[in-house]
Amino acid sequence: MNAELLAFGASALALGIGVLAAAHRLYPRLEVPEETEASLELLTAMIAGILLLTGLGLVLLGLFG
């Protein structure tokens, strides 16, 4: 078990969840065109997905690697 990988993985997971929570609160308040909002949501989902998958991978490596 590698504590550093677990710590980095947990922080990446927390950051990904935080990005999704912040976007959920922020996006309804934005007054932007529908096309722009769709692009922002897609970009946010991609960033959060990368963070979540990276965090999960690091946690698994930390536990079993």
KEMAR-115663 format. One line per field, with one value per atom (N, C-alpha, C): x, y, z; atom name. Coordinates in steps of 0.05 Angstrom, whole numbers, plus 5000, padded with zeros to 4 digits. Example, Ala and Ser with C-alpha at 12.3 -4.5 7.8 and 13.67 -1.06 7.14 Angstrom:
<recs>
x = [5264, 5246, 5264, 5257, 5273, 5258]
y = [4886, 4910, 4934, 4955, 4979, 5001]
z = [5156, 5156, 5156, 5142, 5143, 5157]
name = [N, CA, C, N, CA, C]
</recs>
This chain:
<recs>
x = [5017, 5000, 5018, 5013, 5028, 5011, 5019, 5003, 5003, 5025, 5026, 5006, 5004, 4985, 4957, 4952, 4925, 4918, 4937, 4932, 4926, 4943, 4938, 4912, 4906, 4881, 4857, 4858, 4836, 4832, 4854, 4852, 4841, 4849, 4838, 4808, 4800, 4771, 4756, 4766, 4753, 4752, 4773, 4773, 4753, 4751, 4731, 4703, 4697, 4670, 4665, 4685, 4682, 4676, 4689, 4684, 4655, 4646, 4618, 4598, 4604, 4586, 4585, 4609, 4610, 4596, 4599, 4586, 4555, 4547, 4518, 4505, 4520, 4510, 4514, 4535, 4542, 4528, 4525, 4515, 4486, 4468, 4441, 4440, 4460, 4461, 4473, 4487, 4500, 4479, 4483, 4466, 4482, 4485, 4500, 4482, 4489, 4473, 4473, 4452, 4449, 4472, 4483, 4506, 4531, 4535, 4558, 4555, 4531, 4526, 4530, 4522, 4526, 4556, 4571, 4600, 4613, 4604, 4616, 4610, 4585, 4578, 4594, 4598, 4614, 4643, 4654, 4682, 4685, 4666, 4666, 4664, 4646, 4643, 4668, 4682, 4707, 4729, 4731, 4751, 4745, 4720, 4713, 4717, 4710, 4714, 4743, 4761, 4789, 4799, 4790, 4799, 4789, 4763, 4752, 4766, 4770, 4783, 4812, 4826, 4854, 4855, 4837, 4836, 4830, 4811, 4804, 4828, 4841, 4864, 4887, 4892, 4913, 4906, 4881, 4872, 4876, 4868, 4871, 4900, 4917, 4946, 4958, 4948, 4958, 4950, 4926, 4917, 4930, 4931, 4939, 4967, 4979, 5004, 5029]
y = [4977, 5000, 5025, 5043, 5067, 5091, 5103, 5125, 5150, 5155, 5178, 5176, 5152, 5148, 5150, 5140, 5142, 5171, 5187, 5215, 5231, 5226, 5240, 5231, 5206, 5196, 5207, 5208, 5219, 5249, 5263, 5292, 5296, 5279, 5282, 5275, 5255, 5249, 5272, 5283, 5306, 5330, 5335, 5357, 5353, 5329, 5323, 5327, 5317, 5320, 5350, 5364, 5393, 5409, 5401, 5414, 5410, 5385, 5379, 5394, 5396, 5410, 5440, 5451, 5480, 5486, 5469, 5473, 5471, 5453, 5449, 5474, 5488, 5512, 5537, 5538, 5562, 5564, 5542, 5543, 5554, 5547, 5559, 5589, 5601, 5630, 5645, 5631, 5644, 5652, 5675, 5684, 5685, 5661, 5658, 5644, 5646, 5632, 5602, 5589, 5560, 5544, 5552, 5538, 5540, 5563, 5567, 5551, 5551, 5535, 5505, 5496, 5467, 5461, 5479, 5475, 5475, 5494, 5495, 5470, 5460, 5435, 5411, 5410, 5388, 5390, 5413, 5417, 5410, 5419, 5413, 5383, 5370, 5341, 5326, 5335, 5322, 5326, 5350, 5355, 5339, 5339, 5324, 5294, 5284, 5256, 5248, 5264, 5259, 5258, 5278, 5278, 5254, 5247, 5224, 5198, 5194, 5169, 5168, 5190, 5191, 5185, 5198, 5193, 5164, 5152, 5124, 5106, 5112, 5096, 5098, 5122, 5125, 5111, 5112, 5099, 5068, 5058, 5029, 5021, 5037, 5032, 5034, 5053, 5055, 5032, 5021, 4998, 4972, 4967, 4941, 4940, 4964, 4964, 4961]
z = [5000, 5000, 5000, 4982, 4979, 4987, 5009, 5021, 5003, 4988, 4970, 4948, 4936, 4914, 4924, 4948, 4960, 4965, 4975, 4980, 4955, 4934, 4909, 4896, 4898, 4886, 4900, 4927, 4942, 4936, 4933, 4927, 4899, 4879, 4852, 4852, 4867, 4869, 4881, 4903, 4916, 4897, 4882, 4864, 4841, 4831, 4810, 4820, 4844, 4856, 4861, 4870, 4875, 4849, 4828, 4802, 4793, 4796, 4789, 4807, 4832, 4851, 4845, 4840, 4834, 4807, 4788, 4762, 4765, 4782, 4786, 4799, 4815, 4828, 4810, 4795, 4780, 4753, 4738, 4711, 4709, 4727, 4724, 4727, 4740, 4744, 4721, 4703, 4681, 4660, 4649, 4627, 4601, 4590, 4565, 4545, 4520, 4499, 4504, 4493, 4497, 4486, 4463, 4452, 4469, 4481, 4498, 4524, 4535, 4559, 4554, 4531, 4525, 4522, 4510, 4508, 4536, 4553, 4580, 4596, 4593, 4607, 4597, 4571, 4560, 4570, 4569, 4578, 4608, 4624, 4652, 4657, 4642, 4646, 4638, 4617, 4609, 4630, 4641, 4661, 4686, 4695, 4719, 4714, 4691, 4685, 4686, 4675, 4676, 4705, 4720, 4749, 4764, 4759, 4774, 4766, 4740, 4731, 4740, 4739, 4749, 4779, 4794, 4823, 4829, 4815, 4820, 4813, 4791, 4784, 4804, 4814, 4834, 4860, 4868, 4892, 4889, 4866, 4862, 4861, 4848, 4848, 4876, 4892, 4919, 4937, 4932, 4948, 4940, 4913, 4904, 4890, 4886, 4872, 4889]
name = [N, CA, C, N, CA, C, N, CA, C, N, CA, C, N, CA, C, N, CA, C, N, CA, C, N, CA, C, N, CA, C, N, CA, C, N, CA, C, N, CA, C, N, CA, C, N, CA, C, N, CA, C, N, CA, C, N, CA, C, N, CA, C, N, CA, C, N, CA, C, N, CA, C, N, CA, C, N, CA, C, N, CA, C, N, CA, C, N, CA, C, N, CA, C, N, CA, C, N, CA, C, N, CA, C, N, CA, C, N, CA, C, N, CA, C, N, CA, C, N, CA, C, N, CA, C, N, CA, C, N, CA, C, N, CA, C, N, CA, C, N, CA, C, N, CA, C, N, CA, C, N, CA, C, N, CA, C, N, CA, C, N, CA, C, N, CA, C, N, CA, C, N, CA, C, N, CA, C, N, CA, C, N, CA, C, N, CA, C, N, CA, C, N, CA, C, N, CA, C, N, CA, C, N, CA, C, N, CA, C, N, CA, C, N, CA, C, N, CA, C, N, CA, C, N, CA, C]
</recs>
